[in-house]
Amino acid sequence: MAPRGRRAPGSAGCCSKPDSEYWFNPWVKYLREEGVDFYWEKPLARLEFDGTRIISAFCAAERIQADAYILAINPSLPRRF
């Protein structure tokens, strides 16, 4: 825990822990318990659309179909999609 009045390394300034520990890790745990699958180490190759929504995602040759998709990317990286 960071000393009072000082932010933890890696935090946005609102927490006494790094942001990933404070915000991200609890959400990942909860979502996994709810049956959400994560594909951390598989690079996204492409998204398939039906004209109005995503109908599948491809990680290399693997086709992934789901009820919903969340694409979380680093906004400072160059746009690829």
PyMOL commands that set and color helices and strands:
alter all, ss='L'
color gray80, all
select helices_A, chain A and resi 19-33
alter helices_A, ss='H'
color red, helices_A
select strands_A, chain A and resi 44-49+54-59+62-64
alter strands_A, ss='S'
color yellow, strands_A
deselect
rebuild
show_as cartoon
